[in-house]
Amino acid sequence: MLSTDIHRRHAKILNASDGYLSPSMAPDELLSLLPDVCLMPSTLDPLMDDSVSMARRLHKLGKTVSLHPIDSVCHGFLNFYSVSRLARDACDKCVDVMRATIES
């Protein structure tokens, strides 16, 4: 099947243990090179727990990290800006947080 062949080829290229692809797999030495980090996961995102874990890990490494959970939207909410009031509100919150981070 074509999709299986494509998957096999990509599996050779994309390695989930690569710290550049999967930050949770990155060694502390790589994470310590990051600038200040601002995480904005949605509360309904399956990756929310990963974001919290990453924030804790970065904090333990002495990095400046802020975590701003976005309520009531799912993963990928930025894609729904034009069709969802909740997504627009969440996007506006992201812009506000980014603006405050840049201006501080």
C-alpha beads as a LAMMPS data file, in Angstrom:
LAMMPS data file: protein, C-alpha beads

104 atoms
103 bonds

1 atom types
1 bond types

-500.0 500.0 xlo xhi
-500.0 500.0 ylo yhi
-500.0 500.0 zlo zhi

Masses

1 110.0

Atoms # bond

1 1 1 0.000 0.000 0.000
2 1 1 1.324 3.437 -0.943
3 1 1 0.620 5.090 2.411
4 1 1 2.534 2.338 4.219
5 1 1 5.546 2.877 1.958
6 1 1 5.433 6.619 2.580
7 1 1 5.142 6.027 6.326
8 1 1 8.182 3.728 6.300
9 1 1 10.274 6.275 4.403
10 1 1 9.288 9.081 6.767
11 1 1 9.891 6.906 9.820
12 1 1 13.517 6.616 8.736
13 1 1 13.806 10.397 8.430
14 1 1 11.759 11.421 11.473
15 1 1 13.140 10.043 14.690
16 1 1 10.913 10.627 17.741
17 1 1 13.960 10.519 20.004
18 1 1 15.458 13.538 18.187
19 1 1 15.446 16.451 20.642
20 1 1 14.876 18.926 17.805
21 1 1 11.727 17.064 16.764
22 1 1 10.521 16.096 20.249
23 1 1 11.600 18.691 22.810
24 1 1 10.654 16.366 25.657
25 1 1 13.408 14.060 24.425
26 1 1 16.009 16.836 24.201
27 1 1 18.990 16.580 26.541
28 1 1 19.323 19.215 29.253
29 1 1 22.366 20.609 27.458
30 1 1 20.227 21.490 24.437
31 1 1 17.342 22.904 26.490
32 1 1 19.730 25.069 28.496
33 1 1 20.591 26.926 25.266
34 1 1 17.007 28.107 24.764
35 1 1 16.070 31.749 25.314
36 1 1 13.195 32.618 27.652
37 1 1 10.256 30.300 26.943
38 1 1 6.549 31.112 26.870
39 1 1 4.189 28.129 26.572
40 1 1 0.506 28.604 25.718
41 1 1 -1.169 25.191 25.572
42 1 1 -4.912 24.844 25.390
43 1 1 -6.550 23.169 28.371
44 1 1 -8.275 20.662 26.069
45 1 1 -5.027 19.827 24.270
46 1 1 -3.779 16.241 24.646
47 1 1 -0.306 17.788 24.938
48 1 1 -1.230 19.989 27.927
49 1 1 0.507 17.662 30.404
50 1 1 3.612 17.658 28.202
51 1 1 3.636 21.453 28.270
52 1 1 3.423 21.499 32.066
53 1 1 6.207 18.920 32.308
54 1 1 8.383 20.934 29.934
55 1 1 7.778 24.108 31.924
56 1 1 8.845 22.332 35.124
57 1 1 11.905 20.871 33.446
58 1 1 12.989 24.234 32.042
59 1 1 12.427 25.875 35.425
60 1 1 14.661 23.259 37.088
61 1 1 17.340 24.109 34.511
62 1 1 17.166 27.733 35.644
63 1 1 15.434 28.961 32.492
64 1 1 12.869 31.746 32.549
65 1 1 9.632 30.047 31.558
66 1 1 6.003 31.121 31.688
67 1 1 2.974 28.911 31.207
68 1 1 -0.285 30.482 30.025
69 1 1 -3.035 27.856 29.623
70 1 1 -5.729 28.809 27.122
71 1 1 -9.190 27.724 28.329
72 1 1 -11.965 26.005 26.390
73 1 1 -10.250 25.364 23.056
74 1 1 -8.693 22.318 21.478
75 1 1 -5.279 21.673 19.964
76 1 1 -4.959 23.608 16.728
77 1 1 -7.331 26.386 17.765
78 1 1 -5.287 28.968 15.832
79 1 1 -6.662 27.413 12.646
80 1 1 -10.241 28.272 13.632
81 1 1 -9.806 32.020 14.138
82 1 1 -12.189 32.942 11.327
83 1 1 -14.990 30.560 12.311
84 1 1 -15.034 30.400 16.120
85 1 1 -15.507 33.091 18.736
86 1 1 -13.702 30.918 21.299
87 1 1 -10.771 30.490 18.930
88 1 1 -10.657 34.249 18.257
89 1 1 -10.660 34.996 21.986
90 1 1 -7.888 32.439 22.512
91 1 1 -5.837 33.891 19.650
92 1 1 -6.305 37.375 21.090
93 1 1 -5.025 36.104 24.444
94 1 1 -1.967 34.637 22.697
95 1 1 -1.286 37.975 21.029
96 1 1 -1.636 39.784 24.372
97 1 1 0.789 37.380 26.069
98 1 1 3.296 37.618 23.217
99 1 1 3.063 41.418 23.180
100 1 1 3.595 41.596 26.965
101 1 1 6.527 39.180 26.712
102 1 1 8.197 41.204 23.966
103 1 1 7.635 44.508 25.741
104 1 1 8.974 43.312 29.091

Bonds

1 1 1 2
2 1 2 3
3 1 3 4
4 1 4 5
5 1 5 6
6 1 6 7
7 1 7 8
8 1 8 9
9 1 9 10
10 1 10 11
11 1 11 12
12 1 12 13
13 1 13 14
14 1 14 15
15 1 15 16
16 1 16 17
17 1 17 18
18 1 18 19
19 1 19 20
20 1 20 21
21 1 21 22
22 1 22 23
23 1 23 24
24 1 24 25
25 1 25 26
26 1 26 27
27 1 27 28
28 1 28 29
29 1 29 30
30 1 30 31
31 1 31 32
32 1 32 33
33 1 33 34
34 1 34 35
35 1 35 36
36 1 36 37
37 1 37 38
38 1 38 39
39 1 39 40
40 1 40 41
41 1 41 42
42 1 42 43
43 1 43 44
44 1 44 45
45 1 45 46
46 1 46 47
47 1 47 48
48 1 48 49
49 1 49 50
50 1 50 51
51 1 51 52
52 1 52 53
53 1 53 54
54 1 54 55
55 1 55 56
56 1 56 57
57 1 57 58
58 1 58 59
59 1 59 60
60 1 60 61
61 1 61 62
62 1 62 63
63 1 63 64
64 1 64 65
65 1 65 66
66 1 66 67
67 1 67 68
68 1 68 69
69 1 69 70
70 1 70 71
71 1 71 72
72 1 72 73
73 1 73 74
74 1 74 75
75 1 75 76
76 1 76 77
77 1 77 78
78 1 78 79
79 1 79 80
80 1 80 81
81 1 81 82
82 1 82 83
83 1 83 84
84 1 84 85
85 1 85 86
86 1 86 87
87 1 87 88
88 1 88 89
89 1 89 90
90 1 90 91
91 1 91 92
92 1 92 93
93 1 93 94
94 1 94 95
95 1 95 96
96 1 96 97
97 1 97 98
98 1 98 99
99 1 99 100
100 1 100 101
101 1 101 102
102 1 102 103
103 1 103 104
